[in-house]
Amino acid sequence: MTRGPLSAAQRLLATGLVLGVTLVAFEVTAIVTAMPTITADLDGDSLFGLAAAVYTLANLVATVAAGELADRRGAVVPYSWSIATFVVGLVVAAAAPSMIWIVIGRTLQGAGTGAFAPIGYVLVNRAFPEEWHATMFAVLSAGWVLPSLFAPAISGLVVDAVGWRWAFLMIVPAALAVGALAIGPMRACPPTRAERGRSQVPLAALAAAGVGTWAAGIRLENPVTAAAVALVGGVLAWRGLRRLLPAGWTRAAAGLPALIACRFLATSAFMGVDSFVPLAASRIHGSSPTVQGFVIIGAALFWTVGQWVRARWPRADHALAIRQGFLILGLGIVLATPVLWDGWPLPLVFAGWSVGGLGMGLLFNPSTIASTAYATDGREGHVSSQISLADSLGFSIMGGLGGGAVALAEHSSVTLRGSLLATFGIAVGLAALGSVAAARSRRPAGLD
């Protein structure tokens, strides 16, 4: 397809969006690297998974709020609030006297970064020609490249040299600079829909509260209490999610519901490994923070490679492209699993989990483009928030489940290896389900 050149304003906007992605990527990668040291210093292994889960739960609510605001008032307002909330969260975590304050800081950080993905999707659809969409999504993913290469090493060096608190503080100036640079170009993209329906933010808060309650419940030592609390959380989450996401997404109904299901399954499977490989490298292999970050660099890098491959050589059948991505993701999970044995070389873990990242990249672009095709003018924020919500939900559910497994190992005779092995096994199963759901993601004939 022949593409015309982008205008100066479009190039400036693209730069601002990439800087936002780079900021989030650096923060996510750097803090994942530092978390094993933080939990060890604050005696907070039992809250390791919760710190990851609350980040994505807050992200979930912010995603819905940002999508609504972007449709009603444009991108500038939600983006500005996100930068401010993000900076406050970094400062709170840096000053944390105990692990619970890390959890609070991570909650604010998750709320701060929640606007970045839906606003990016909205502005790509509003400001760029359709023939540029695949390339733009790949360009945005390129914002992960440098952080993936350098953030773990930088974070590890900072933690080793001056302490983990500076892993948070060093991001504050960058966040303020990105906000100053990115907001200006967004002013040229006003909202395209003036009508105001009922806000879905309360539903998002209900869903997040439900998922959080479920995640807290499965950590409880008493099995009866754990089951009761988890059940209450599950009911609350379902009451919110059934009205936030497309009808039929839990059974992968044809079209957009199946695409949303694929995103949920993909992020769940990826989270089930990526967040716990550094923990395994720390606790089982006794590696330093720098090495802990090294083993997951390849996954983030090859995620970007996969997106560029799909942008350069797109498949006409997005369902087949998504299915191939899931199969490669599943293979990567299998190849990364030997990290749970201390005799397995960590460079091989790096290589194996890079395969998983490649699978995510290969399925991510096709699922994003196919999903945003359902967005009508003025509803880009709504559909974009559904995509991002599925991503956040997947990260939250699997973060909570994996965190519960880690907590079980701390309070019972179950070993950490056994807990993480179960988590990795669930991740493989989710990738397999995703390969099946992908076949139902084709657009129904009546909607063409």
C-alpha positions, 0 to 999 in steps of 0.5 A: 500500500502506498503511503503519503509522508507524514506532516510535521505535526504528525511527526511531532505527535508521533515523537511525543507518543513514543516518549510516553511509551519509553517512559512507561517501559523504563519504569516497568522494566527498571522496577521489575528488576529492583523488586526482588531487592526491595522485597528482601530489604523490607521483608515483603515477599508475601506482598511481592505479587500484590505490588504487581497486581495493584499496579495493573488494577489501578491501571485498569481503572485509569484506562477506562477513565482515560478512554472516556475523557479522551472521547469527551475532552480530548487527550490533553486532560487525561494525559496531564493528570496521568503524569502528575499521578505517576510522579506522586507514586514514584515519590511515595514508593521512594520514601516507603518505610515498609512494603505496604507503602511500596504497594501504595506507591505502585498503585499510584504509578499504575493509575498514572500510566493507565492513560498512555495506552488508550490515548496512544490508540486513540491518537493513532486512529484520529491523527494518522491515515489508516495505511500508517496504523500498523507502522505507528503501532510498531513505532510505539512498540519501539519505545520499549527497545532502549528501556529493554536494553538498558533499564534493567542494567541501569536499575541494577547498577543504581540499586547496587550502588546507591540503593533501591529508592533511587530506582524510583527517584531517577524516573521523576525528572524524565516523567516531568520532561516527557509531560512537557514535551508530549502534551503540546502536539496533542492539542491539535487533536480535539475530541470528536464526540460531544454526547455524554453517556453514563460513566463507566469508571464506577464499573471499572472501580468495582471490577478492580476492587473485585479482582483485588479482593480475589487476589487478597483472598487467595493469599490467606492461609485459612482455606475456608476464609480464602475461598469465601473472600476469593468468591466475593471478589470474583462476583464483584469483578464479574459484575463490573467486567460484564458491562465494561467488555463486549458481550461474549468475550468470556466464550470468545464469541466471533469478532471483537469479543474473541479479540478481547479474549485473545488480549486477555489470554496473551497478557495473562500468559506473558505476566505469568512468566515475565514477572516471576523470572527475576524472582526465580533468578534471585531466590533460586540462582542467587543472582544480583539485581543486574543479572535478574534484569538481564534475563528478561531483556530479550523478551521485551526486545523481541516483542518489539521485533515481532511487532516490526515483523508484522508491520513490515510483512502483515498477514491478510488473515489476522486470526492466523497471525494471532494464532501463530503468535500464541503458539510461539509464546507458549513455546517461549514459556516452556523454554523459560521454565528451566529457570526454576532449577539452579543448575540451568544457565541463565543465558539460556533462560534469556534466549528461551524467554526471548522466544516468548516475547517474539510471540507476543509481538507477532500477535499484538499488532494484528489483534490491536489493528483488528480491534480498533477497526471496530471503533467508529468516529468519536468512540475510539476511546471506548474501544481503545479502553476495552483493549487496554482493559483486557491487557490490564485484567490479564496482568492483574489476574495472573499477577495475583495468582502468581503472587498467591503462589509465592505467598503459599510457598512462604507460609506452607511446605510448598516450595517456591519452585513448586509454586512457580512451576504451577504458575508457569504451567497455567501460563502455558495453558492460557497460551494454548487457549489463546491459539484456539480463541484466535480462530474466532477472531475474524470479523462476522460477515454481517459486520463487513 
